[in-house]
Amino acid sequence: MKRPLEYVSYVLKYIGSQCAQYGNAAAIPDGALALVFGVGALAVLGWALWALVWPDPLKRTALRPYLGMVAYSILSALMTGVGRAGFGK
């Protein structure tokens, strides 16, 4: 972990990259757009956890499989970032 900002940037781009694949047609480069979408996705996830899941234990039980899939995606991004963050943009 010699470059923590590169690591965080890579993880956020990894999370947001599915929504930022425009090639040369976008006004903003794909890397910057993926970073924005990654931050937005984590913000929406935080809001959903706070508004939907936290107050009601029944919803927490019902949404457990979906929260597991979210956790898998985030943990995959974190683990992939460990191996790839130092290799480039």
N, CA, C and O atoms as a CHARMM CRD file, in Angstrom:
* protein
*
  356
    1    1 MET  N      0.82900  -1.18100   0.00000 PROA 1      0.00000
    2    1 MET  CA     0.00000   0.00000   0.00000 PROA 1      0.00000
    3    1 MET  C      0.87800   1.25100   0.00000 PROA 1      0.00000
    4    1 MET  O      0.78500   2.08500   0.90100 PROA 1      0.00000
    5    2 LYS  N      1.72100   1.37000  -1.00900 PROA 2      0.00000
    6    2 LYS  CA     2.58300   2.54300  -1.10900 PROA 2      0.00000
    7    2 LYS  C      1.83800   3.75300  -1.66200 PROA 2      0.00000
    8    2 LYS  O      2.22500   4.89300  -1.40500 PROA 2      0.00000
    9    3 ARG  N      0.77700   3.50900  -2.41600 PROA 3      0.00000
   10    3 ARG  CA     0.02400   4.59800  -3.04400 PROA 3      0.00000
   11    3 ARG  C     -1.46200   4.46700  -2.70800 PROA 3      0.00000
   12    3 ARG  O     -2.22600   3.95300  -3.52400 PROA 3      0.00000
   13    4 PRO  N     -1.88300   4.91400  -1.54000 PROA 4      0.00000
   14    4 PRO  CA    -3.27400   4.72100  -1.12500 PROA 4      0.00000
   15    4 PRO  C     -4.28500   5.48800  -1.98500 PROA 4      0.00000
   16    4 PRO  O     -5.40300   5.01200  -2.18400 PROA 4      0.00000
   17    5 LEU  N     -3.91200   6.66100  -2.49300 PROA 5      0.00000
   18    5 LEU  CA    -4.85300   7.40500  -3.33600 PROA 5      0.00000
   19    5 LEU  C     -5.10100   6.69400  -4.66400 PROA 5      0.00000
   20    5 LEU  O     -6.22000   6.69800  -5.17600 PROA 5      0.00000
   21    6 GLU  N     -4.05100   6.08400  -5.21900 PROA 6      0.00000
   22    6 GLU  CA    -4.22500   5.29300  -6.43800 PROA 6      0.00000
   23    6 GLU  C     -5.14500   4.10600  -6.18400 PROA 6      0.00000
   24    6 GLU  O     -5.98400   3.76300  -7.01700 PROA 6      0.00000
   25    7 TYR  N     -4.97500   3.49300  -5.03100 PROA 7      0.00000
   26    7 TYR  CA    -5.80300   2.34300  -4.67500 PROA 7      0.00000
   27    7 TYR  C     -7.27600   2.73800  -4.56000 PROA 7      0.00000
   28    7 TYR  O     -8.14300   2.06900  -5.12300 PROA 7      0.00000
   29    8 VAL  N     -7.55800   3.80900  -3.84000 PROA 8      0.00000
   30    8 VAL  CA    -8.94500   4.26500  -3.67100 PROA 8      0.00000
   31    8 VAL  C     -9.52400   4.66900  -5.02000 PROA 8      0.00000
   32    8 VAL  O    -10.67600   4.35800  -5.32100 PROA 8      0.00000
   33    9 SER  N     -8.73400   5.35500  -5.82600 PROA 9      0.00000
   34    9 SER  CA    -9.18800   5.75200  -7.15400 PROA 9      0.00000
   35    9 SER  C     -9.50500   4.53100  -8.00600 PROA 9      0.00000
   36    9 SER  O    -10.52200   4.50600  -8.69800 PROA 9      0.00000
   37   10 TYR  N     -8.64100   3.51800  -7.96200 PROA 10     0.00000
   38   10 TYR  CA    -8.88100   2.30800  -8.74700 PROA 10     0.00000
   39   10 TYR  C    -10.16200   1.60800  -8.30100 PROA 10     0.00000
   40   10 TYR  O    -10.95500   1.17400  -9.13700 PROA 10     0.00000
   41   11 VAL  N    -10.36500   1.49700  -7.00900 PROA 11     0.00000
   42   11 VAL  CA   -11.55500   0.80900  -6.49000 PROA 11     0.00000
   43   11 VAL  C    -12.82300   1.55600  -6.90100 PROA 11     0.00000
   44   11 VAL  O    -13.80200   0.92900  -7.30500 PROA 11     0.00000
   45   12 LEU  N    -12.81900   2.87100  -6.80600 PROA 12     0.00000
   46   12 LEU  CA   -13.99300   3.64300  -7.20400 PROA 12     0.00000
   47   12 LEU  C    -14.24700   3.54700  -8.70500 PROA 12     0.00000
   48   12 LEU  O    -15.39700   3.47200  -9.13800 PROA 12     0.00000
   49   13 LYS  N    -13.18200   3.55100  -9.49700 PROA 13     0.00000
   50   13 LYS  CA   -13.33900   3.37900 -10.94100 PROA 13     0.00000
   51   13 LYS  C    -13.84200   1.97900 -11.27500 PROA 13     0.00000
   52   13 LYS  O    -14.64000   1.80700 -12.19600 PROA 13     0.00000
   53   14 TYR  N    -13.38400   0.99400 -10.54000 PROA 14     0.00000
   54   14 TYR  CA   -13.82700  -0.38400 -10.73500 PROA 14     0.00000
   55   14 TYR  C    -15.33000  -0.50500 -10.47300 PROA 14     0.00000
   56   14 TYR  O    -16.04400  -1.18100 -11.21400 PROA 14     0.00000
   57   15 ILE  N    -15.79800   0.14600  -9.42800 PROA 15     0.00000
   58   15 ILE  CA   -17.21500   0.09500  -9.07700 PROA 15     0.00000
   59   15 ILE  C    -18.05900   0.85200 -10.09900 PROA 15     0.00000
   60   15 ILE  O    -19.14700   0.39800 -10.45600 PROA 15     0.00000
   61   16 GLY  N    -17.57500   1.99600 -10.57100 PROA 16     0.00000
   62   16 GLY  CA   -18.36700   2.82000 -11.47400 PROA 16     0.00000
   63   16 GLY  C    -18.14900   2.57200 -12.95000 PROA 16     0.00000
   64   16 GLY  O    -18.78800   3.21900 -13.77900 PROA 16     0.00000
   65   17 SER  N    -17.26500   1.65400 -13.30300 PROA 17     0.00000
   66   17 SER  CA   -16.90100   1.49000 -14.70600 PROA 17     0.00000
   67   17 SER  C    -18.02800   0.93200 -15.57600 PROA 17     0.00000
   68   17 SER  O    -18.03200   1.16900 -16.78400 PROA 17     0.00000
   69   18 GLN  N    -18.95800   0.21900 -15.01400 PROA 18     0.00000
   70   18 GLN  CA   -20.04400  -0.34400 -15.82600 PROA 18     0.00000
   71   18 GLN  C    -20.95200   0.72700 -16.40100 PROA 18     0.00000
   72   18 GLN  O    -21.58900   0.51500 -17.43300 PROA 18     0.00000
   73   19 CYS  N    -21.01400   1.87400 -15.74200 PROA 19     0.00000
   74   19 CYS  CA   -21.87400   2.96200 -16.20600 PROA 19     0.00000
   75   19 CYS  C    -21.10400   3.99900 -17.01400 PROA 19     0.00000
   76   19 CYS  O    -21.70300   4.97500 -17.46500 PROA 19     0.00000
   77   20 ALA  N    -19.82000   3.83000 -17.21100 PROA 20     0.00000
   78   20 ALA  CA   -19.00100   4.86500 -17.83800 PROA 20     0.00000
   79   20 ALA  C    -18.24700   4.34400 -19.05100 PROA 20     0.00000
   80   20 ALA  O    -17.06700   4.65700 -19.20900 PROA 20     0.00000
   81   21 GLN  N    -18.87100   3.57800 -19.89300 PROA 21     0.00000
   82   21 GLN  CA   -18.19900   3.02300 -21.06800 PROA 21     0.00000
   83   21 GLN  C    -18.73900   3.68700 -22.32700 PROA 21     0.00000
   84   21 GLN  O    -19.54000   3.10400 -23.05800 PROA 21     0.00000
   85   22 TYR  N    -18.29100   4.90900 -22.57000 PROA 22     0.00000
   86   22 TYR  CA   -18.75900   5.65800 -23.73200 PROA 22     0.00000
   87   22 TYR  C    -17.71700   5.76000 -24.82800 PROA 22     0.00000
   88   22 TYR  O    -18.03600   6.22100 -25.92400 PROA 22     0.00000
   89   23 GLY  N    -16.50200   5.35300 -24.58000 PROA 23     0.00000
   90   23 GLY  CA   -15.45500   5.49200 -25.58100 PROA 23     0.00000
   91   23 GLY  C    -15.09700   6.95500 -25.77000 PROA 23     0.00000
   92   23 GLY  O    -14.92100   7.68600 -24.79500 PROA 23     0.00000
   93   24 ASN  N    -14.99000   7.37800 -27.00200 PROA 24     0.00000
   94   24 ASN  CA   -14.62000   8.75900 -27.29200 PROA 24     0.00000
   95   24 ASN  C    -15.82700   9.67000 -27.43800 PROA 24     0.00000
   96   24 ASN  O    -15.65700  10.84900 -27.75200 PROA 24     0.00000
   97   25 ALA  N    -17.02100   9.17900 -27.22700 PROA 25     0.00000
   98   25 ALA  CA   -18.22700   9.98000 -27.44400 PROA 25     0.00000
   99   25 ALA  C    -18.56900  10.88200 -26.25300 PROA 25     0.00000
  100   25 ALA  O    -19.36600  11.80800 -26.40400 PROA 25     0.00000
  101   26 ALA  N    -18.00000  10.64000 -25.09700 PROA 26     0.00000
  102   26 ALA  CA   -18.34700  11.42500 -23.91200 PROA 26     0.00000
  103   26 ALA  C    -17.49900  12.68900 -23.83600 PROA 26     0.00000
  104   26 ALA  O    -16.38100  12.73200 -24.35000 PROA 26     0.00000
  105   27 ALA  N    -18.04100  13.71200 -23.19300 PROA 27     0.00000
  106   27 ALA  CA   -17.30200  14.95800 -23.00500 PROA 27     0.00000
  107   27 ALA  C    -16.23600  14.81500 -21.92400 PROA 27     0.00000
  108   27 ALA  O    -15.23700  15.53400 -21.93400 PROA 27     0.00000
  109   28 ILE  N    -16.44900  13.88900 -20.99400 PROA 28     0.00000
  110   28 ILE  CA   -15.51100  13.63400 -19.89300 PROA 28     0.00000
  111   28 ILE  C    -14.82500  12.29300 -20.17500 PROA 28     0.00000
  112   28 ILE  O    -15.48800  11.35900 -20.62600 PROA 28     0.00000
  113   29 PRO  N    -13.52900  12.17300 -19.92400 PROA 29     0.00000
  114   29 PRO  CA   -12.85500  10.88200 -20.12200 PROA 29     0.00000
  115   29 PRO  C    -13.49300   9.77100 -19.28500 PROA 29     0.00000
  116   29 PRO  O    -14.03300  10.01600 -18.20600 PROA 29     0.00000
  117   30 ASP  N    -13.41800   8.55500 -19.80500 PROA 30     0.00000
  118   30 ASP  CA   -14.06600   7.42300 -19.13400 PROA 30     0.00000
  119   30 ASP  C    -13.57200   7.20900 -17.71500 PROA 30     0.00000
  120   30 ASP  O    -14.36300   6.85800 -16.83900 PROA 30     0.00000
  121   31 GLY  N    -12.28300   7.41200 -17.46200 PROA 31     0.00000
  122   31 GLY  CA   -11.74600   7.21000 -16.11200 PROA 31     0.00000
  123   31 GLY  C    -12.35300   8.16700 -15.09700 PROA 31     0.00000
  124   31 GLY  O    -12.70400   7.76900 -13.98600 PROA 31     0.00000
  125   32 ALA  N    -12.47300   9.43300 -15.48800 PROA 32     0.00000
  126   32 ALA  CA   -13.06800  10.42100 -14.58000 PROA 32     0.00000
  127   32 ALA  C    -14.55200  10.14900 -14.38800 PROA 32     0.00000
  128   32 ALA  O    -15.07700  10.28500 -13.28300 PROA 32     0.00000
  129   33 LEU  N    -15.21900   9.77000 -15.45500 PROA 33     0.00000
  130   33 LEU  CA   -16.64400   9.46400 -15.36600 PROA 33     0.00000
  131   33 LEU  C    -16.89000   8.22900 -14.49400 PROA 33     0.00000
  132   33 LEU  O    -17.84600   8.19100 -13.71900 PROA 33     0.00000
  133   34 ALA  N    -16.03200   7.23200 -14.62600 PROA 34     0.00000
  134   34 ALA  CA   -16.15400   6.03500 -13.78900 PROA 34     0.00000
  135   34 ALA  C    -15.93200   6.37900 -12.32300 PROA 34     0.00000
  136   34 ALA  O    -16.60200   5.82600 -11.45100 PROA 34     0.00000
  137   35 LEU  N    -15.00800   7.27600 -12.04400 PROA 35     0.00000
  138   35 LEU  CA   -14.76000   7.70500 -10.67500 PROA 35     0.00000
  139   35 LEU  C    -15.99000   8.39600 -10.09600 PROA 35     0.00000
  140   35 LEU  O    -16.35800   8.14900  -8.94700 PROA 35     0.00000
  141   36 VAL  N    -16.62200   9.25400 -10.87900 PROA 36     0.00000
  142   36 VAL  CA   -17.82900   9.94800 -10.42500 PROA 36     0.00000
  143   36 VAL  C    -18.95800   8.94900 -10.17600 PROA 36     0.00000
  144   36 VAL  O    -19.65600   9.03900  -9.16600 PROA 36     0.00000
  145   37 PHE  N    -19.13400   8.00600 -11.08700 PROA 37     0.00000
  146   37 PHE  CA   -20.18100   6.99800 -10.90300 PROA 37     0.00000
  147   37 PHE  C    -19.88700   6.09100  -9.70700 PROA 37     0.00000
  148   37 PHE  O    -20.81600   5.66600  -9.02000 PROA 37     0.00000
  149   38 GLY  N    -18.62600   5.79000  -9.44600 PROA 38     0.00000
  150   38 GLY  CA   -18.27500   4.97500  -8.28600 PROA 38     0.00000
  151   38 GLY  C    -18.59800   5.67200  -6.97900 PROA 38     0.00000
  152   38 GLY  O    -19.14400   5.06200  -6.05900 PROA 38     0.00000
  153   39 VAL  N    -18.26200   6.95100  -6.89700 PROA 39     0.00000
  154   39 VAL  CA   -18.59700   7.72600  -5.70100 PROA 39     0.00000
  155   39 VAL  C    -20.10600   7.83000  -5.54500 PROA 39     0.00000
  156   39 VAL  O    -20.63200   7.70700  -4.43900 PROA 39     0.00000
  157   40 GLY  N    -20.79700   8.05700  -6.65100 PROA 40     0.00000
  158   40 GLY  CA   -22.26300   8.13600  -6.61100 PROA 40     0.00000
  159   40 GLY  C    -22.90000   6.83300  -6.17800 PROA 40     0.00000
  160   40 GLY  O    -23.86400   6.83100  -5.41200 PROA 40     0.00000
  161   41 ALA  N    -22.36500   5.72500  -6.66600 PROA 41     0.00000
  162   41 ALA  CA   -22.91700   4.41800  -6.30000 PROA 41     0.00000
  163   41 ALA  C    -22.76200   4.15300  -4.80600 PROA 41     0.00000
  164   41 ALA  O    -23.68000   3.64700  -4.16100 PROA 41     0.00000
  165   42 LEU  N    -21.60800   4.49300  -4.26500 PROA 42     0.00000
  166   42 LEU  CA   -21.41000   4.28500  -2.82800 PROA 42     0.00000
  167   42 LEU  C    -22.27500   5.23700  -2.00800 PROA 42     0.00000
  168   42 LEU  O    -22.73100   4.88000  -0.92200 PROA 42     0.00000
  169   43 ALA  N    -22.50300   6.44000  -2.51900 PROA 43     0.00000
  170   43 ALA  CA   -23.38400   7.38100  -1.82800 PROA 43     0.00000
  171   43 ALA  C    -24.82000   6.87600  -1.81700 PROA 43     0.00000
  172   43 ALA  O    -25.49900   6.95100  -0.79300 PROA 43     0.00000
  173   44 VAL  N    -25.28400   6.36500  -2.94900 PROA 44     0.00000
  174   44 VAL  CA   -26.64900   5.81200  -3.01700 PROA 44     0.00000
  175   44 VAL  C    -26.76700   4.58000  -2.12700 PROA 44     0.00000
  176   44 VAL  O    -27.79000   4.38800  -1.47000 PROA 44     0.00000
  177   45 LEU  N    -25.73900   3.75200  -2.09900 PROA 45     0.00000
  178   45 LEU  CA   -25.75200   2.58100  -1.22900 PROA 45     0.00000
  179   45 LEU  C    -25.83000   3.00200   0.23500 PROA 45     0.00000
  180   45 LEU  O    -26.59800   2.42800   1.00700 PROA 45     0.00000
  181   46 GLY  N    -25.04300   3.99500   0.61800 PROA 46     0.00000
  182   46 GLY  CA   -25.09600   4.48200   1.99600 PROA 46     0.00000
  183   46 GLY  C    -26.47000   5.02600   2.35000 PROA 46     0.00000
  184   46 GLY  O    -26.99000   4.76300   3.43400 PROA 46     0.00000
  185   47 TRP  N    -27.05900   5.79100   1.42600 PROA 47     0.00000
  186   47 TRP  CA   -28.39700   6.32200   1.67400 PROA 47     0.00000
  187   47 TRP  C    -29.40700   5.17800   1.80000 PROA 47     0.00000
  188   47 TRP  O    -30.26100   5.21000   2.68600 PROA 47     0.00000
  189   48 ALA  N    -29.32100   4.17500   0.93200 PROA 48     0.00000
  190   48 ALA  CA   -30.26600   3.05600   0.98400 PROA 48     0.00000
  191   48 ALA  C    -30.13600   2.28600   2.29500 PROA 48     0.00000
  192   48 ALA  O    -31.14000   1.89100   2.88800 PROA 48     0.00000
  193   49 LEU  N    -28.91900   2.07600   2.74200 PROA 49     0.00000
  194   49 LEU  CA   -28.73600   1.38600   4.02000 PROA 49     0.00000
  195   49 LEU  C    -29.32100   2.19700   5.16400 PROA 49     0.00000
  196   49 LEU  O    -29.96500   1.64900   6.05900 PROA 49     0.00000
  197   50 TRP  N    -29.09600   3.50800   5.13200 PROA 50     0.00000
  198   50 TRP  CA   -29.59800   4.36100   6.20100 PROA 50     0.00000
  199   50 TRP  C    -31.11900   4.48300   6.16100 PROA 50     0.00000
  200   50 TRP  O    -31.75900   4.43500   7.21100 PROA 50     0.00000
  201   51 ALA  N    -31.70300   4.63600   5.00000 PROA 51     0.00000
  202   51 ALA  CA   -33.13600   4.91200   4.89800 PROA 51     0.00000
  203   51 ALA  C    -34.00300   3.65900   4.88700 PROA 51     0.00000
  204   51 ALA  O    -35.09900   3.66500   5.44600 PROA 51     0.00000
  205   52 LEU  N    -33.53300   2.59100   4.26400 PROA 52     0.00000
  206   52 LEU  CA   -34.38100   1.41800   4.07500 PROA 52     0.00000
  207   52 LEU  C    -34.10900   0.30200   5.07400 PROA 52     0.00000
  208   52 LEU  O    -35.03900  -0.28800   5.62500 PROA 52     0.00000
  209   53 VAL  N    -32.86900   0.02200   5.29800 PROA 53     0.00000
  210   53 VAL  CA   -32.50600  -1.18400   6.03300 PROA 53     0.00000
  211   53 VAL  C    -32.34500  -0.92500   7.52300 PROA 53     0.00000
  212   53 VAL  O    -32.80500  -1.72300   8.34000 PROA 53     0.00000
  213   54 TRP  N    -31.71100   0.15800   7.88300 PROA 54     0.00000
  214   54 TRP  CA   -31.35000   0.39100   9.27400 PROA 54     0.00000
  215   54 TRP  C    -32.54400   0.45000  10.22700 PROA 54     0.00000
  216   54 TRP  O    -32.49200  -0.20000  11.27200 PROA 54     0.00000
  217   55 PRO  N    -33.62000   1.19300   9.92900 PROA 55     0.00000
  218   55 PRO  CA   -34.67600   1.35800  10.93300 PROA 55     0.00000
  219   55 PRO  C    -35.55000   0.11800  11.14800 PROA 55     0.00000
  220   55 PRO  O    -36.10300  -0.04700  12.23500 PROA 55     0.00000
  221   56 ASP  N    -35.68800  -0.74400  10.16300 PROA 56     0.00000
  222   56 ASP  CA   -36.65800  -1.83500  10.25100 PROA 56     0.00000
  223   56 ASP  C    -35.96000  -3.19400  10.16200 PROA 56     0.00000
  224   56 ASP  O    -35.41400  -3.52900   9.11100 PROA 56     0.00000
  225   57 PRO  N    -35.96400  -3.98200  11.24000 PROA 57     0.00000
  226   57 PRO  CA   -35.31000  -5.29600  11.21300 PROA 57     0.00000
  227   57 PRO  C    -35.94000  -6.27300  10.21200 PROA 57     0.00000
  228   57 PRO  O    -35.24700  -7.14900   9.69600 PROA 57     0.00000
  229   58 LEU  N    -37.22300  -6.14000   9.93400 PROA 58     0.00000
  230   58 LEU  CA   -37.85100  -7.03700   8.96400 PROA 58     0.00000
  231   58 LEU  C    -37.32000  -6.78400   7.56400 PROA 58     0.00000
  232   58 LEU  O    -37.08300  -7.73000   6.81200 PROA 58     0.00000
  233   59 LYS  N    -37.13100  -5.53800   7.21100 PROA 59     0.00000
  234   59 LYS  CA   -36.54800  -5.22400   5.90400 PROA 59     0.00000
  235   59 LYS  C    -35.11300  -5.72400   5.83000 PROA 59     0.00000
  236   59 LYS  O    -34.66300  -6.18600   4.78100 PROA 59     0.00000
  237   60 ARG  N    -34.40000  -5.63300   6.93900 PROA 60     0.00000
  238   60 ARG  CA   -33.01900  -6.10500   6.96900 PROA 60     0.00000
  239   60 ARG  C    -32.96000  -7.59200   6.63800 PROA 60     0.00000
  240   60 ARG  O    -32.07500  -8.03900   5.90900 PROA 60     0.00000
  241   61 THR  N    -33.90400  -8.34800   7.17500 PROA 61     0.00000
  242   61 THR  CA   -33.94100  -9.78100   6.90900 PROA 61     0.00000
  243   61 THR  C    -34.32500 -10.05700   5.46100 PROA 61     0.00000
  244   61 THR  O    -33.75000 -10.93700   4.82000 PROA 61     0.00000
  245   62 ALA  N    -35.28300  -9.31500   4.95100 PROA 62     0.00000
  246   62 ALA  CA   -35.75000  -9.53600   3.58600 PROA 62     0.00000
  247   62 ALA  C    -34.69800  -9.14300   2.54700 PROA 62     0.00000
  248   62 ALA  O    -34.61100  -9.75600   1.48300 PROA 62     0.00000
  249   63 LEU  N    -33.91300  -8.13300   2.85400 PROA 63     0.00000
  250   63 LEU  CA   -32.92000  -7.64200   1.89800 PROA 63     0.00000
  251   63 LEU  C    -31.54300  -8.27000   2.07200 PROA 63     0.00000
  252   63 LEU  O    -30.60400  -7.89000   1.37300 PROA 63     0.00000
  253   64 ARG  N    -31.40700  -9.20100   2.96900 PROA 64     0.00000
  254   64 ARG  CA   -30.11200  -9.81800   3.25000 PROA 64     0.00000
  255   64 ARG  C    -29.43900 -10.41700   2.00800 PROA 64     0.00000
  256   64 ARG  O    -28.23400 -10.22400   1.84200 PROA 64     0.00000
  257   65 PRO  N    -30.15000 -11.13300   1.12900 PROA 65     0.00000
  258   65 PRO  CA   -29.47000 -11.66600  -0.06700 PROA 65     0.00000
  259   65 PRO  C    -28.92000 -10.56800  -0.97300 PROA 65     0.00000
  260   65 PRO  O    -27.83300 -10.70900  -1.53300 PROA 65     0.00000
  261   66 TYR  N    -29.66000  -9.48800  -1.11400 PROA 66     0.00000
  262   66 TYR  CA   -29.22300  -8.39900  -1.97800 PROA 66     0.00000
  263   66 TYR  C    -28.04800  -7.65300  -1.36700 PROA 66     0.00000
  264   66 TYR  O    -27.13200  -7.23900  -2.07800 PROA 66     0.00000
  265   67 LEU  N    -28.07200  -7.48300  -0.06100 PROA 67     0.00000
  266   67 LEU  CA   -26.94500  -6.85800   0.61700 PROA 67     0.00000
  267   67 LEU  C    -25.70100  -7.74000   0.52800 PROA 67     0.00000
  268   67 LEU  O    -24.57900  -7.23600   0.48200 PROA 67     0.00000
  269   68 GLY  N    -25.90300  -9.04600   0.50400 PROA 68     0.00000
  270   68 GLY  CA   -24.78000  -9.96300   0.31000 PROA 68     0.00000
  271   68 GLY  C    -24.15200  -9.80400  -1.06600 PROA 68     0.00000
  272   68 GLY  O    -22.93100  -9.86200  -1.20700 PROA 68     0.00000
  273   69 MET  N    -24.99000  -9.60300  -2.08600 PROA 69     0.00000
  274   69 MET  CA   -24.45500  -9.38500  -3.43400 PROA 69     0.00000
  275   69 MET  C    -23.70400  -8.06100  -3.51800 PROA 69     0.00000
  276   69 MET  O    -22.68200  -7.96800  -4.19900 PROA 69     0.00000
  277   70 VAL  N    -24.20000  -7.05100  -2.83800 PROA 70     0.00000
  278   70 VAL  CA   -23.50800  -5.75900  -2.80000 PROA 70     0.00000
  279   70 VAL  C    -22.16100  -5.92600  -2.10100 PROA 70     0.00000
  280   70 VAL  O    -21.14600  -5.41600  -2.57400 PROA 70     0.00000
  281   71 ALA  N    -22.15400  -6.63000  -0.99200 PROA 71     0.00000
  282   71 ALA  CA   -20.90700  -6.85400  -0.25800 PROA 71     0.00000
  283   71 ALA  C    -19.90800  -7.62400  -1.11500 PROA 71     0.00000
  284   71 ALA  O    -18.71300  -7.33000  -1.08500 PROA 71     0.00000
  285   72 TYR  N    -20.38300  -8.60600  -1.87800 PROA 72     0.00000
  286   72 TYR  CA   -19.49700  -9.37000  -2.76300 PROA 72     0.00000
  287   72 TYR  C    -18.86100  -8.45500  -3.80600 PROA 72     0.00000
  288   72 TYR  O    -17.66400  -8.55900  -4.07400 PROA 72     0.00000
  289   73 SER  N    -19.64700  -7.56900  -4.39200 PROA 73     0.00000
  290   73 SER  CA   -19.12200  -6.65900  -5.40800 PROA 73     0.00000
  291   73 SER  C    -18.08400  -5.71100  -4.82600 PROA 73     0.00000
  292   73 SER  O    -17.03300  -5.49000  -5.42800 PROA 73     0.00000
  293   74 ILE  N    -18.37400  -5.15600  -3.66900 PROA 74     0.00000
  294   74 ILE  CA   -17.44200  -4.21800  -3.05300 PROA 74     0.00000
  295   74 ILE  C    -16.16400  -4.92600  -2.60900 PROA 74     0.00000
  296   74 ILE  O    -15.06400  -4.41100  -2.80700 PROA 74     0.00000
  297   75 LEU  N    -16.30900  -6.10200  -2.01300 PROA 75     0.00000
  298   75 LEU  CA   -15.12200  -6.84900  -1.59600 PROA 75     0.00000
  299   75 LEU  C    -14.29700  -7.29900  -2.79700 PROA 75     0.00000
  300   75 LEU  O    -13.07000  -7.34300  -2.71300 PROA 75     0.00000
  301   76 SER  N    -14.94500  -7.63500  -3.91000 PROA 76     0.00000
  302   76 SER  CA   -14.20700  -7.97900  -5.12900 PROA 76     0.00000
  303   76 SER  C    -13.41200  -6.78800  -5.63700 PROA 76     0.00000
  304   76 SER  O    -12.26600  -6.93600  -6.06000 PROA 76     0.00000
  305   77 ALA  N    -14.02000  -5.60400  -5.59500 PROA 77     0.00000
  306   77 ALA  CA   -13.31100  -4.39200  -6.01500 PROA 77     0.00000
  307   77 ALA  C    -12.10600  -4.13300  -5.11000 PROA 77     0.00000
  308   77 ALA  O    -11.03400  -3.76700  -5.59300 PROA 77     0.00000
  309   78 LEU  N    -12.27800  -4.32000  -3.80400 PROA 78     0.00000
  310   78 LEU  CA   -11.17400  -4.09400  -2.86700 PROA 78     0.00000
  311   78 LEU  C    -10.03400  -5.08700  -3.09600 PROA 78     0.00000
  312   78 LEU  O     -8.86400  -4.70400  -3.07400 PROA 78     0.00000
  313   79 MET  N    -10.36800  -6.34200  -3.31400 PROA 79     0.00000
  314   79 MET  CA    -9.33600  -7.35500  -3.53300 PROA 79     0.00000
  315   79 MET  C     -8.64400  -7.17000  -4.88200 PROA 79     0.00000
  316   79 MET  O     -7.43000  -7.34500  -4.97700 PROA 79     0.00000
  317   80 THR  N     -9.38700  -6.82200  -5.91200 PROA 80     0.00000
  318   80 THR  CA    -8.78500  -6.58700  -7.21900 PROA 80     0.00000
  319   80 THR  C     -7.87300  -5.37000  -7.15900 PROA 80     0.00000
  320   80 THR  O     -6.80800  -5.35100  -7.77700 PROA 80     0.00000
  321   81 GLY  N     -8.29200  -4.36200  -6.41600 PROA 81     0.00000
  322   81 GLY  CA    -7.46800  -3.16300  -6.26800 PROA 81     0.00000
  323   81 GLY  C     -6.13800  -3.43600  -5.61900 PROA 81     0.00000
  324   81 GLY  O     -5.15000  -2.77800  -5.94400 PROA 81     0.00000
  325   82 VAL  N     -6.08100  -4.38300  -4.71500 PROA 82     0.00000
  326   82 VAL  CA    -4.81000  -4.73400  -4.06200 PROA 82     0.00000
  327   82 VAL  C     -3.79700  -5.20300  -5.09400 PROA 82     0.00000
  328   82 VAL  O     -2.61700  -4.86100  -5.01600 PROA 82     0.00000
  329   83 GLY  N     -4.26100  -5.98600  -6.06000 PROA 83     0.00000
  330   83 GLY  CA    -3.33000  -6.53100  -7.06100 PROA 83     0.00000
  331   83 GLY  C     -3.07000  -5.63100  -8.23800 PROA 83     0.00000
  332   83 GLY  O     -2.03300  -5.76900  -8.88700 PROA 83     0.00000
  333   84 ARG  N     -3.97300  -4.70600  -8.54500 PROA 84     0.00000
  334   84 ARG  CA    -3.85000  -3.96300  -9.78700 PROA 84     0.00000
  335   84 ARG  C     -3.67200  -2.45700  -9.64800 PROA 84     0.00000
  336   84 ARG  O     -3.44400  -1.78800 -10.65600 PROA 84     0.00000
  337   85 ALA  N     -3.76100  -1.91500  -8.50000 PROA 85     0.00000
  338   85 ALA  CA    -3.76600  -0.45000  -8.36000 PROA 85     0.00000
  339   85 ALA  C     -2.46700   0.19300  -8.84100 PROA 85     0.00000
  340   85 ALA  O     -2.49800   1.32200  -9.33100 PROA 85     0.00000
  341   86 GLY  N     -1.37500  -0.46000  -8.72200 PROA 86     0.00000
  342   86 GLY  CA    -0.10700   0.14500  -9.11200 PROA 86     0.00000
  343   86 GLY  C      0.28700  -0.03200 -10.55600 PROA 86     0.00000
  344   86 GLY  O      1.38600   0.37400 -10.93400 PROA 86     0.00000
  345   87 PHE  N     -0.56900  -0.62700 -11.39200 PROA 87     0.00000
  346   87 PHE  CA    -0.19600  -0.95900 -12.76500 PROA 87     0.00000
  347   87 PHE  C     -0.54400   0.08800 -13.79800 PROA 87     0.00000
  348   87 PHE  O     -0.24000  -0.10900 -14.97400 PROA 87     0.00000
  349   88 GLY  N     -1.16000   1.18000 -13.42300 PROA 88     0.00000
  350   88 GLY  CA    -1.47100   2.17900 -14.44700 PROA 88     0.00000
  351   88 GLY  C     -2.61800   3.05900 -14.03000 PROA 88     0.00000
  352   88 GLY  O     -2.86300   3.28800 -12.84600 PROA 88     0.00000
  353   89 LYS  N     -3.30800   3.54300 -15.02400 PROA 89     0.00000
  354   89 LYS  CA    -4.36500   4.52300 -14.80400 PROA 89     0.00000
  355   89 LYS  C     -5.55200   3.89800 -14.24700 PROA 89     0.00000
  356   89 LYS  O     -6.54700   4.57800 -13.99600 PROA 89     0.00000
